[in-house]
Amino acid sequence: MTQTNAVGPTLRTWQKRSGSRFGRWLFGRMVCRRAPYVRSLKPRFLEVRPALCKVALVNRKRLHDSKGAVHAQAIGNLCEVAAGMVTDVTIPPTLTWTTRGMTIEYLRRAHTGVTATARLDKSEWSDAQNVGVPVSVVDDNGAEVVRAVISINVSASKD
């Protein structure tokens, strides 16, 4: 079993940049370069640490569906970003991860901005395993709009 002690490059970058609004913006741009499918979301990272990631999505017209709510695909992508980021900063640097799937439950429409919170409360890691990362998405009024579980495959790095 491997313990989660070492700080990986993503967490180190967040710790260096999170002290200012501009630094958090730069961190978000870095994430968008690594995962271009989320570039249109323009995610705002609020908190990133082992076991927890909070990322927000500002309500913009370009992210709306035909009924004026935040599009379900945008919220799903936000869930995947939050789960991926919490996994990246929680697992030891000797391991790598890939997304395997997603189970998502849409509870209500979001007509405001939303914040996704992903939690990964695990401290011991074996070489290869599947992990379910729960994600909760709330709107700006505090109402839960989505519950998701992102399935992540954690395995030994090939380096």
N, C-alpha and C positions, 0 to 999 in steps of 0.2 A: 504494500500500500504506500502511496505517495501522499505526504501531507501538503496542504496549501500554505506555504510559508513565503516562498520567493515572490517578488514583485516582477511581473512581466512587463514588456515594453508598452503595452496599451495603458495599463494602470499607471506606469511611471509618467507617461505623457499626460494623462488626465491630472495627476497630482501636480505636475509642473504648470499646467495651463488653467486649471479650474479656479484660480484665485481672481480672475477678472472676467468680465463679460466678453471681451474680445478673445481671451484665451479659450473660453468655452466655445465660442463661435469657430475658432480655428480647429478645435478638437472635432467639432461636428463636421467641418469640411474634410478633415482627414478620414473620418469614418465614411463619408460619402464617396471619397476616392476609392476606398477599399470595397465598398458595396454600392456601385452606381445606380442600382434600381431604387435606392432610397433618396437619391439626389433631389427629386421633385418634392419630397416631403419637407425638406429643410428642417431636420429634427434639431431640437434644442435639448442638449443634455443638461439635466439639473443636478444629478448625483450619480456618481459611478464609484463603486467600491466592491470588494469581494462580498458576495452574497446579495447585493442590491444594485439595481440600475433604474433610474427614473429618467424618462425622456419624454419631452412634450412636443406636441404638434399644434401649431397656430392655425386657427380656422381661416382658410383662404378660399376664395371662390373657385380657384382652379382645382381644389381637392373635393368639391361638392359633387354629389350625385344629382340625378334629375329632380329630386325633391328638396334640394337645398341643404341636405345633411352631409356631414363628412363621409366620404365614400368608404364603403366597407373594405375595399382593397387597400386603401391608404392606412386604415386602422390595422389591418392584418400585417402590412409591411412594418408598421411601427412596433407591433408585438414581436415580430421576428428580430428587429434591430435591438430591442431591449433585451430579449432572451440571449441573443448572440453576444451582446456586450457584457452581460453579467457572467456568461460562461467564460468569455475570454479573460476577464479579470479575476475569476475565481479559480480556474484550473491552474495547476503548476505549469511553468513554461516548457516543461518536457513533454507535455501533452498537447494535442490539437483537437479541433472539433469541427463537425459539419452538421448542418440542419438536416433532419430526416423527415420531418412532417409536422403537421399542426392540427390541433383540434381546437375549434373556436366556436364560441357561443355568443351570438349578437343579442343583447338584452333589450336595447332601445337605440333609437337614433341619436346621434350627437350633432347638435346644432351650434356648438361652441367648440373651442379648442379642447384637446384631450391630452391626458398624461398617462403614459403606460409605466407600470411598476412591475419589474421582474425580480423574482427572488430565487436564489439557489443556495439553500442552506445545506451545504455538504462540505465536509472538511477532509475526508479521506477518499483517495482516488485509486482505482486499480488501473491496469494498462488499457483495457477496452471495456466500455460499458455504454448503455443507453441511459440518458437522464431526461426526465420530464421537467421542464422549467415552467412554473405557473406565472402567468402574466395577467394583471388586472388593469383595465383601462377605465378611467373616470373622466367625465367632462368637467368643464370649469365650474359647474355648480356642485360638484362632488358626487353626482350620481354615477354608479357603475354602468357602463355601456357595453363592455365586452369582457368576457372571461376566456382565456386561452391557455392551452398547454402546448409548448413547443418541445418536440422530441429532438434531442441532440445526441449525436454519437460522439463520444469522447474516446480517443485512441492515442497510442504512442506516436510521437512526432517522428517523421522519417529522416530527420536531420542527422 
